[in-house]
C-alpha cells in the first residue's frame, strides 16, 4: 500500500507568512544533509537560515518545505 505525499505549505509561492517550512542544511565538503526540527513560516525559516549560515561556514542553510506522507488515500 502506498501513500500520497502532501506539502504543508504552497510549493509555488514563497511568501513571508506562509506556514509549513523548516530549516534544511547541506554540508559543503561532505555528502551530508539534514534539517532542524520545528515548523515555522517561510520568513522565520529564511531568517534562521541566514543566522546559522553566518555562524557556520561548513554548511549551507536554506528554508525547506515540509513534505508529509498521507496514508489515508
C-alpha positions as CSV (number, residue, x, y, z in Angstrom):
1,X,0.0,0.0,0.0
2,X,1.4,3.4,-0.9
3,X,0.7,6.8,0.5
4,X,0.3,10.2,-1.1
5,X,2.9,12.9,-0.4
6,X,1.4,16.3,0.7
7,X,3.2,19.5,1.4
8,X,2.4,21.6,4.5
9,X,2.6,24.8,2.5
10,X,2.2,26.1,-1.0
11,X,5.2,25.0,-3.1
12,X,4.7,27.6,-5.8
13,X,4.6,30.8,-3.7
14,X,7.1,31.6,-1.0
15,X,5.5,34.4,1.0
16,X,7.0,35.5,4.3
17,X,3.9,34.4,6.3
18,X,3.3,31.0,4.6
19,X,3.4,28.2,7.2
20,X,4.9,24.7,6.7
21,X,8.7,25.3,6.5
22,X,11.7,24.3,8.4
23,X,15.5,24.9,8.1
24,X,17.4,22.4,5.9
25,X,21.1,22.1,5.6
26,X,23.8,20.5,3.4
27,X,27.5,20.1,4.1
28,X,29.7,21.9,1.6
29,X,32.6,19.3,1.7
30,X,30.9,16.1,2.7
31,X,27.8,14.1,1.5
32,X,25.7,15.0,4.4
33,X,22.3,16.7,4.7
34,X,19.5,17.2,7.2
35,X,17.1,19.6,8.7
36,X,16.3,21.2,12.0
37,X,13.2,20.2,13.9
38,X,10.3,22.6,14.2
39,X,7.8,24.1,11.9
40,X,7.8,27.8,11.1
41,X,6.8,30.3,8.4
42,X,8.9,30.9,5.3
43,X,10.1,34.3,6.7
44,X,11.1,32.8,10.0
45,X,12.9,29.9,8.3
46,X,14.7,32.3,5.9
47,X,15.9,34.5,8.8
48,X,17.0,31.5,10.9
49,X,18.9,30.0,7.9
50,X,20.7,33.3,7.4
51,X,21.7,33.5,11.1
52,X,23.0,29.9,11.0
53,X,24.9,30.4,7.7
54,X,26.7,33.4,9.3
55,X,27.9,31.3,12.2
56,X,28.7,28.0,10.4
57,X,30.7,28.2,7.2
58,X,30.9,24.4,6.8
59,X,27.2,24.1,5.8
60,X,24.6,25.7,3.6
61,X,21.3,26.5,5.3
62,X,18.0,27.2,3.5
63,X,14.2,27.2,4.1
64,X,12.8,23.8,3.2
65,X,9.1,23.0,2.6
66,X,7.9,20.2,4.9
67,X,6.5,17.1,3.0
68,X,4.4,14.5,4.8
69,X,3.0,11.2,3.7
70,X,-0.7,10.8,3.9
71,X,-1.6,7.1,4.1
72,X,-5.4,7.7,4.0
73,X,-5.5,7.8,0.2
